[in-house]
């Protein structure tokens, strides 16, 4: 492919939107192993441009570009069997702008990055090790 043809392919493209990243995340989630998805039923996946300032302050993160994703909720290791009223659902946040910034600086596809962040954040729900999360990512393709 010539460089002119490659450049022309980008002429009309816009940066991936929140919906585009959400679509990538939903596809990545659908490709995770069945037993993993069964254990995460009820986890809400949200895509936002950046984490809130309160989140950044709480985590002592200086730049809004330094946080690609976040698990918010009660991990399985800390969850009780008794139903709790008023508790918010477990959520995974993916932050579009930091993800796009990371994508621009690394040799990975956007889909690979979204999958990695999603698995890593869901892994916090389970208290998984980095090795466990790598195996799940590999199983997701």
ROBA-338965 format. One line per 5 residues: their letters; for each residue y, x, z of N, C-alpha, C. Coordinates in steps of 0.001 Angstrom, whole numbers. Layout:
<pts>
A = Y/X/Z/Y/X/Z/Y/X/Z  ...
</pts>
This chain:
<pts>
XXXXX = -1172/853/0/0/0/0/1239/902/0  2160/617/-835/3369/1425/-914/4306/1102/243  5185/2053/556/6112/1821/1677/7071/681/1369  7429/492/75/8310/-612/-291/7637/-1948/-31  6357/-2044/-376/5627/-3297/-142/5496/-3563/1361
XXXXX = 5194/-2500/2150/5101/-2677/3606/6437/-3134/4171  7540/-2551/3729/8860/-2933/4220/9174/-4375/3858  8790/-4792/2644/9044/-6159/2201/8309/-7165/3093  7116/-6815/3571/6361/-7714/4446/7117/-8023/5737  8012/-7131/6156/8759/-7310/7394/10122/-7949/7173
XXXXX = 10534/-8096/5926/11861/-8640/5629/12132/-9993/6272  11145/-10854/6280/11333/-12233/6745/10795/-12468/8158  10221/-11459/8761/9590/-11654/10066/10594/-11592/11198  10333/-12417/12193/11100/-12420/13430/10224/-11839/14531  10835/-11431/15615/10056/-10973/16766/9172/-12116/17249
XXXXX = 7967/-11808/17721/7094/-12864/18240/7794/-13655/19348  7682/-14964/19258/8317/-15869/20220/7452/-16027/21470  7977/-16760/22434/7198/-17109/23618/5922/-17834/23211  6047/-18743/22253/4884/-19507/21775/3876/-18597/21088  4360/-17629/20312/3447/-16682/19662/2639/-15895/20694
XXXXX = 3304/-15418/21735/2610/-14657/22784/1642/-15575/23529  2062/-16806/23775/1181/-17777/24443/-63/-18036/23595  114/-18158/22280/-1034/-18349/21386/-1986/-17159/21450  -1434/-15939/21456/-2270/-14740/21586/-3018/-14744/22918  -2331/-15130/23982/-2954/-15172/25310/-4062/-16218/25361
XXXXX = -3818/-17387/24783/-4845/-18434/24777/-6066/-18015/23970  -5833/-17339/22846/-6961/-16853/22048/-7730/-15775/22815  -6997/-14870/23465/-7649/-13828/24261/-8468/-14451/25386  -7903/-15452/26051/-8623/-16130/27139/-9887/-16788/26615  -9793/-17425/25459/-10955/-18106/24870/-12073/-17130/24517
XXXXX = -11726/-15872/24273/-12723/-14869/23900/-13309/-14130/25099  -12827/-14428/26295/-13389/-13798/27489/-14794/-14335/27731  -15644/-13567/28421/-16997/-14046/28712/-16977/-15402/29416  -17937/-16259/29058/-18015/-17623/29609/-18001/-17652/31136  -18804/-16779/31764/-18893/-16807/33230/-17552/-16431/33875
XXXXX = -16810/-15572/33217/-15492/-15182/33713/-14528/-16357/33613  -14542/-17044/32465/-13645/-18201/32280/-13994/-19328/33234  -15274/-19547/33497/-15684/-20607/34418/-15101/-20393/35810  -15034/-19141/36214/-14499/-18818/37543/-12980/-18898/37609  -12343/-18978/36461/-10882/-19013/36446/-10339/-20379/36044
XXXXX = -11184/-21390/36046/-10695/-22730/35719/-9541/-23088/36651  -8524/-23632/36079/-7369/-24019/36876/-6279/-22964/36916  -6571/-21743/36452/-5529/-20721/36401/-4589/-21074/35257  -3303/-21116/35552/-2294/-21467/34556/-1734/-20176/33963  -1669/-20116/32641/-1086/-18965/31957/294/-19363/31457
XXXXX = 1309/-18596/31873/2689/-18869/31451/3275/-17624/30822  4063/-17831/29797/4763/-16730/29140/6254/-16950/29318  6923/-15932/29809/8369/-15970/29974/8936/-14674/29416  10222/-14656/29152/10817/-13431/28619/10765/-12289/29636  11148/-12564/30876/11162/-11554/31940/10762/-12202/33256
XXXXX = 10366/-11359/34198/10165/-11820/35572/11520/-12179/36162  11510/-13059/37140/12761/-13416/37820/13252/-12229/38649  14512/-12234/38955/15070/-11160/39783/14417/-11144/41157  14080/-12316/41700/13404/-12364/43003/12062/-11634/42961  11304/-11831/41888/10010/-11152/41735/10222/-9651/41636
XXXXX = 11175/-9232/40815/11455/-7801/40655/11873/-7181/41990  12718/-7893/42734/13159/-7396/44039/11987/-7297/45008  11150/-8331/45045/10012/-8347/45968/9048/-7198/45685  8851/-6883/44404/7938/-5806/44016/8629/-4444/43953  9929/-4436/44256/10736/-3203/44222/10675/-2536/42846
XXXXX = 10825/-3358/41820/10834/-2882/40437/12284/-2849/39968  12709/-1691/39491/14122/-1523/39124/14460/-2116/37764  13591/-1931/36786/13884/-2411/35443/13023/-3618/35104  13646/-4623/34538/12905/-5825/34143/11880/-5522/33043  11992/-4362/32398/11040/-3978/31354/9785/-3311/31916
XXXXX = 9753/-3074/33226/8612/-2383/33830/7480/-3295/34272  7657/-4597/34152/6614/-5535/34578/6169/-6366/33381  4922/-6133/32924/4385/-6827/31755/3723/-8146/32124  3194/-8233/33335/2511/-9446/33756/2404/-9504/35267  2005/-10670/35765/1919/-10869/37208/926/-11984/37511
XXXXX = 58/-11750/38493/-785/-12814/39034/-76/-13336/40266  54/-14653/40354/705/-15271/41503/-211/-16362/42023  -622/-16231/43263/-1491/-17240/43840/-2394/-16644/44893  -3516/-17314/45104/-4488/-16890/46099/-5727/-16401/45357  -6048/-15137/45529/-7235/-14574/44887/-8505/-15171/45467
XXXXX = -9583/-15084/44705/-10858/-15648/45161/-11308/-15062/46493  -11039/-13785/46698/-11458/-13138/47944/-10733/-13712/49158  -9565/-14330/48941/-8775/-14872/50052/-8744/-16391/50069  -9446/-17005/49146/-9412/-18456/49024/-10413/-19078/49985  -10033/-20172/50598/-10959/-20888/51479/-11599/-22027/50694
XXXXX = -12737/-22449/51129/-13442/-23548/50466/-12780/-24889/50734  -12030/-24974/51820/-11388/-26234/52172/-10221/-26513/51225  -10128/-27743/50726/-9003/-28077/49857/-7685/-27990/50614  -6675/-27523/49917/-5359/-27392/50538/-4361/-28189/49719  -3719/-29134/50380/-2724/-29936/49667/-1418/-29169/49586
XXXXX = -698/-29398/48516/611/-28788/48361/588/-27363/47854  -591/-26805/47669/-660/-25432/47177/-477/-25413/45666  362/-24491/45200/583/-24335/43765/-667/-23742/43126  -896/-24027/41849/-2062/-23437/41184/-1870/-21929/41012  -2982/-21223/40910/-2903/-19807/40589/-2320/-19681/39193
XXXXX = -1454/-18685/39018/-774/-18524/37739/-806/-17069/37298  -902/-16900/35996/-728/-15584/35390/513/-15680/34521  1452/-14787/34775/2664/-14710/33972/2550/-13515/33042  2874/-13730/31787/3002/-12650/30821/4467/-12603/30425  5037/-11408/30424/6464/-11258/30149/6667/-10686/28750
XXXXX = 7171/-11536/27877/7269/-11246/26445/8077/-9989/26131  9277/-9890/26626/10143/-8763/26249/9561/-7420/26696  9071/-7270/27929/8435/-6000/28286/7171/-5718/27460  6418/-6763/27133/5232/-6577/26292/5645/-6077/24913  6681/-6668/24332/7145/-6228/23012/7691/-4801/23071
XXXXX = 8374/-4460/24152/8885/-3108/24327/7731/-2107/24399  6710/-2445/25158/5521/-1589/25272/4853/-1442/23903  4726/-2538/23181/4118/-2552/21846/4847/-1597/20913  6177/-1596/20963/6979/-750/20084/6773/739/20380  6351/1054/21589/6225/2452/21997/4796/2979/21986
XXXXX = 3813/2142/21676/2410/2569/21748/1657/2229/20460  539/2859/20305/-295/2664/19115/-1396/1642/19397  -1018/450/19796/-1948/-645/20037/-1421/-1880/19335  -2332/-2781/18995/-1876/-4033/18403/-1307/-4924/19503  -488/-5864/19101/76/-6804/20061/-1043/-7603/20737
XXXXX = -2052/-7993/19965/-3189/-8727/20536/-3921/-7923/21593  -4111/-6629/21363/-4780/-5774/22349/-3969/-5698/23638  -2668/-5582/23505/-1806/-5474/24686/-1822/-6773/25478  -1691/-7898/24797/-1706/-9193/25484/-3050/-9393/26189  -4139/-9062/25519/-5466/-9184/26137/-5563/-8304/27374
XXXXX = -5098/-7073/27263/-5163/-6149/28391/-4378/-6684/29591  -3162/-7126/29355/-2326/-7634/30454/-2958/-8886/31059  -3447/-9782/30212/-4079/-11015/30697/-5288/-10702/31571  -6185/-9851/31075/-7392/-9510/31843/-7005/-8807/33142  -6050/-7914/33075/-5624/-7195/34274/-5082/-8162/35331
XXXXX = -4265/-9099/34911/-3677/-10035/35874/-4712/-11019/36399  -5593/-11513/35539/-6668/-12387/36026/-7589/-11600/36947  -7766/-10317/36647/-8596/-9461/37500/-8107/-9437/38937  -6803/-9571/39134/-6278/-9640/40502/-6777/-10887/41219  -7004/-11956/40473/-7559/-13189/41040/-8917/-12907/41676
XXXXX = -9679/-12004/41060/-11024/-11682/41527/-11081/-10460/42429  -10004/-9684/42476/-10047/-8429/43212/-10899/-7394/42488  -10895/-7417/41149/-11731/-6516/40357/-11157/-5111/40291  -12047/-4161/40079/-11632/-2777/39868/-11180/-2599/38421  -10494/-1492/38145/-10077/-1195/36774/-11293/-1087/35848
XXXXX = -12383/-523/36355/-13607/-396/35544/-14164/-1771/35188  -14175/-2691/36154/-14644/-4056/35895/-13794/-4704/34805  -12472/-4528/34907/-11575/-5143/33942/-11770/-4537/32553  -12036/-3246/32472/-12289/-2600/31181/-13536/-3200/30532  -14580/-3466/31320/-15803/-4073/30794/-15533/-5482/30265
XXXXX = -14721/-6236/30966/-14393/-7596/30528/-13582/-7546/29241  -12615/-6639/29164/-11838/-6476/27929/-12739/-6114/26760  -13674/-5203/27000/-14591/-4787/25926/-15448/-5966/25476  -15883/-6805/26419/-16688/-7984/26068/-15884/-8993/25277  -14562/-9008/25503/-13707/-9937/24779/-13410/-9434/23357
X = -13782/-8193/23079/-13574/-7646/21743/-12204/-7070/21614
</pts>
